[in-house]
Amino acid sequence: MYDYDLLVVGSANADLVIGVERRPGAGETVLGSDLAVHPGGKGANQAVAAARLGADTALLARVGDDVHGRMLLHSLRAAGVDTVGVLVGGAPTGVALITVDPSGDNSIVVSPGANSRLAPEDIRAAGSLFHASRVVSAQLEIPLETVVEVVRCMAPESRLVLNPSPPRPLPREVLDACDPLIVNEHEARVVLGDACVSDLPEDWARLLLAKGPRSVVVTLGARGALVASAAGVFRVASVEVEAVDTTGAGDAFTAALAWRLGTGADLPEAASYAARVGAAAVTKRGAQESYPTAGEVEAL
């Protein structure tokens, strides 16, 4: 019996967001909107998104003993996330500097802060959380050696969902544990490296699968997603909405997919549900504030 539907291991950031008419070029200054500060970070985003949908969720992360850290803890708890695994101190809370243009597209620069201090020994010390969790989700805004330790601490029957963002080449030990590996188009190219010999997402999915993951999901934005496993490659349709802000939408997709897999859904079914959650998330501004409840997803 599991205490948690989902354990998220990853980053927690303060998102500093400015709206711009267009992103500046090199050496250029542009004026933007008033600064807005939101709770964010891929790990915290996924935890909040899953909890909003009704999943029993815990987060293993590190924040600073500062105003941004306290904001994040408040947001997590308000969403229903168990913060027993959130460590405090060691460095300032991570910060993401985000510009959003009128189409809703964003550009992000991250200062990792305390996220870079989430160490392998922190993972080993949280062994009880891993054994209590049906599914574990991770990203790469924490050190890669910490993600490797996540793989080594997984309970025998639990399932790892990994979004390699920001992307980098992954060791075979991590790739072999992914079920699924979730990548967007840019991340797919980086993870494939020299093996990226095609411009077709269907080929990326097959090539990624050959690198070791038990399953792969390639997200394609408004064009939906592809899922690949031993059963084949399948297209998942998108939901047409008017995008306001895409910040954090990928995290909502990953969280929803991970939770649905834990409830027994197959990969295409889970990805289809996740596409609806991601679509709902882009219709509102911000990351965590934009995440829908299960009822809102059904209405969509």
N, C-alpha and C positions, 0 to 999 in steps of 0.2 A: 504493500500500500504506500503510495507516494503522498507526501505532505504538500508538494508543489506541482502544479501542471508544468511550470516553466521556471528555470533558473537562468537569469541573464548574467553573464560575466562580461563586463566591459566598462565603457567610459561614462562619466557624468560631467557635463560642461555647463557653464553659463553661456547662452547664445546672445551675443550682442548684435542686433539686427538693424540695418539701415536700408530703407527703400531708395532706389536710384532710378533715374530715367534711363541710364545706360551705365554699364560698368566702365571704369576708366581704363585707358591704355597706359602703356609705360610712360612714366613721368608726368602723367596728367592728373589734375584734381577736378573732381565733380562734386556738386552739392547734393546732399541727400535729405531724407526726412529726419524727424527727431529719432534719437536712439531709443530702441526698445530692448529690454532685457528679459529673456525667457529661459526657463530651465530646458536643458538639452543634453547632448551627448548621445552617441548611438546606443550605449548600454541603457542609460536611464530612459531614453525614448522608447526602446523596445519594451522595457519593463512596464512603463506607464501604458503603452498601447495595449499590451496583453491584459493588464489588470482592468482597463476600461471595458474590454470585451467580455470580462467575467472570469479570466484565468486566475487561479491561485499562483501568484508570482512573487519571486524573491530576486533581489539584485545583489551581486557581489562586485563591489567597486570601491574607489577611494576618492574622497573629496577633501578639500582644505578646511581648516578651522577658520572660516571666514564667512562673510555675508553671502557669497555665492553658494558655498557649501550648505549653509542653513536654508537658503531658498530651495535648493535641490531636494534636501531631505523633506521639507514641508510638501513640495509638489509630489514626491513619491508616495508619501504616507497618505496624502489627500486622495490619491488615485487608488489606494488600497494595496500598494506594493509593500512587502515585508522588507524592511531595511536592516535586518539583523546582520547582513553581510556587508553593509556599507561602512568602510573604515574611514576614520577622520584624522587628518593631519599628515605631516611629512612634506607638504608643498602646498602652494596655493591651488585652489580649485581650477581645473582646466577651463579655458575660454575659447569659444568659436566666434570669429569675426565674420559676419554674414552680410552680403549685399543681395538685395532682391530687386529684379527689374520688373517693369509693368506686366510682362507676360507670366510672371510667377517663377521664372528661372532664378537660380541662386548661384553664387560663388562663395566658397567658404575657406578660411584659413584658421587652423586650430593650433592653439598653444596648449600642449597636453597637461602641463602642471602635475597635479596629483595623480592623474591617470598613468603617467610614466613610472610612478612608484608602486603601482599594483604589481607585486612581485610573485615569483613562483612559490615562495614560502607562504604567502598569503593564501594561495590556492590550496596548498597542502593543509593549512590550518583550518580550512573550511570544508573538510571532507564530509562532514555530516550533511551539509547542504547538497552536495552532489548525490549522495545516497538517498536523499529525500525527494529528488526531482526526476520527473518523468522525461523531460526534454531539457537540454542545455543549449543556450544560444550565445554565440560569441562574435566579436568583430576584431578589427586590428587597430583601434585607437588606444590599445594597451600594448605593452611589449610582446613581441612574438614569442619569446621564451615563456611568457606567462600563458599564452594560448596553448603552447605545447604541453605545459603542465596541466591545463584544463583537460586535454585529451587523456593524459595519464591518470587523472583522478576520476574520470567518468565511471559511474556504476555500470556493471556488466549489461544491464538491460535498458539503460537510458540511451537517448538519441542526441547526436550533436548536429546543430544547425549553425553554419558559419557563413557570415558575410565578410569577405576579405576586403574591408574598406577602412582606411585607404589601402589600395592594393599593393601587394608585393609578392614575389615568388614565395611559394609555401613548401615546407618540407613534406616529404612523402608521408611521414607519420601523421601529420595533420590532415592531408588530403584523404588518406585512407579512412579517416574517422568521420568525414563529412557525410551527412545524410538528411538534407542536401547541402551542397555548396551553392550559395546564392550570389550571383554576380550581375552587375549591369554591363552594358556594352564595353565601357572603358575598363572595368575590372576584369572582364573576360580576356581582353587583349593582354593585359599585364600578367595575369596568372599564366596564360598560355605561353607568353614570351615568343621564342623562335618557332614554337609549334603552331602559332596563329597564321596558318597558310591560306585562310579563306576569309571572305567578307560576309559570309552567310551565318547568321546566328545559329541556324540548325547545325552547321558544321562545328561552330564553337562548342555547342552543347555536347556533341559527340566526342570532340577532342578533349574537352575537360573531363568527361566521364572516363576516358581512357587513361587519365592521369591518376585515377585511384578512387575518387569519391563514389559512394554507393548510389548517389543521385545528384542531379544538377538542376538548378533553376536559373535561367537567364532572363532578367527583367528588361523590357523594351519600352518603358514609359507608356505613352498613349497607344502603342501598338500591342500592349499586353505582355505576355511572357511565354517562354518555352520551358517545358519540364522534360528532363531526360533521365531515364533509368534503364535497367535491363529490359523493361517492357517496351522501350522505344522512345521516340521524341514526339511530344504533343504540344500543340499551340493552345494557349489560354487567352481568351479574348479580354480586352480591356472594357472599362465602363466609361462612357462618354460623359464628361463633366466639364464645367468651366473652371479652369485652374486659377487659383488666386495666389498660392504660395506652395511650392513643391518641397520646402524645407521639411525634412523628417519623414517624407512619404515612404521612402524605401525602408526606413526602420519600422513603420507601421505594417508594411507588407511582410517583412521578415517575422515580426512578432506574431502576426495573425497566422501565418503559415506554420510557424513552429507550434503554436497552441493547437491548431486544428490537427496537425499530425499526431500530437499527443492524445487527442480524443479518439483516434482510430481512423481518421479520414485518409484516403489514399492521396498520393502527391498531386495529381491533376485537380482533385476536388479541393484540397487545401490551398493550392495556388489560385484557383478560381475565387475562393472566398477572400484570400489575401488581396487579390486585385481589386475587389470591391472596397475593402478597408483602405487600401492605398488611394483609391479614387476619392473616397469620402474625405480623406485627410487633406487633399490639395484644395478643397473648396473653402478652407478657412486659413487664416494667417497663423504663423507660428508652427512649432513642432508639436509639443505635448498638448498644447491647448486645442489643437486641431483634431485630436484623435477621437474617433467615434465610439459610441457604445454599440453593443450588439444590436439593439433595437434600431439605431440609426443606420446600421449597415443593411439590415433587412429592409428598411424603408427605401434605401437606394436601389 
